[in-house]
Structures are given as C-alpha cells and as structure tokens.
Amino acid sequence: MWKVVFVVNSEKKAEKIKEELEKEYIFPKIVPSGNSIQVLVEETDLQDADEIIRGILS
C-alpha cells in the first residue's frame, strides 16, 4: 500500500527527494495534487524514507 511521506510545492524539490530515495533503493511515486506534489512510498519503506527526507531537509 502506498503512503504519502512528504508534500512539496515544487517539482524541483520533489525530484531531489526522489533521487535521494532511489539511491537507497526506495522507489517513490510523485503525484501532483492541486498546487502541491505528493511523494508516496510503499508502506514498508515509510520509516526509512522519512529519515532520508529529514536528512535532506536539515
């Protein structure tokens, strides 16, 4: 099951997150949603993806 792990407001940020997750063998879906973009991952990857994204943002 896919879960939203992060929501961003630019395609550039979404692509950066996607690239970093793929380096760790997590393959997200990027889904436009109104004025934002959702980054979704498999439920089993949720915790790891969250840690990776927090590292990117800090």
TADA-V408773 format. One record per residue. N is the residue number from 0. RES is the residue in three letters. D_LAST is the distance of its C-alpha to the last C-alpha in Angstrom with 2 decimals. Layout:
n=N res=RES d_last=D_LAST
n=N res=RES d_last=D_LAST
This chain:
n=0 res=MET d_last=27.87
n=1 res=TRP d_last=24.94
n=2 res=LYS d_last=22.25
n=3 res=VAL d_last=19.74
n=4 res=VAL d_last=16.23
n=5 res=PHE d_last=14.51
n=6 res=VAL d_last=16.05
n=7 res=VAL d_last=15.19
n=8 res=ASN d_last=17.50
n=9 res=SER d_last=17.81
n=10 res=GLU d_last=19.20
n=11 res=LYS d_last=17.13
n=12 res=LYS d_last=13.80
n=13 res=ALA d_last=15.83
n=14 res=GLU d_last=17.15
n=15 res=LYS d_last=13.90
n=16 res=ILE d_last=12.85
n=17 res=LYS d_last=16.49
n=18 res=GLU d_last=16.64
n=19 res=GLU d_last=13.80
n=20 res=LEU d_last=15.43
n=21 res=GLU d_last=18.80
n=22 res=LYS d_last=17.98
n=23 res=GLU d_last=17.86
n=24 res=TYR d_last=21.03
n=25 res=ILE d_last=19.75
n=26 res=PHE d_last=21.52
n=27 res=PRO d_last=20.35
n=28 res=LYS d_last=22.51
n=29 res=ILE d_last=21.43
n=30 res=VAL d_last=23.61
n=31 res=PRO d_last=24.23
n=32 res=SER d_last=24.84
n=33 res=GLY d_last=26.25
n=34 res=ASN d_last=23.89
n=35 res=SER d_last=20.81
n=36 res=ILE d_last=19.98
n=37 res=GLN d_last=19.49
n=38 res=VAL d_last=17.91
n=39 res=LEU d_last=20.21
n=40 res=VAL d_last=20.48
n=41 res=GLU d_last=23.32
n=42 res=GLU d_last=23.36
n=43 res=THR d_last=23.51
n=44 res=ASP d_last=20.15
n=45 res=LEU d_last=18.36
n=46 res=GLN d_last=16.73
n=47 res=ASP d_last=15.64
n=48 res=ALA d_last=14.33
n=49 res=ASP d_last=12.29
n=50 res=GLU d_last=10.69
n=51 res=ILE d_last=10.16
n=52 res=ILE d_last=8.70
n=53 res=ARG d_last=6.16
n=54 res=GLY d_last=5.38
n=55 res=ILE d_last=5.73
n=56 res=LEU d_last=3.79
n=57 res=SER d_last=0.00
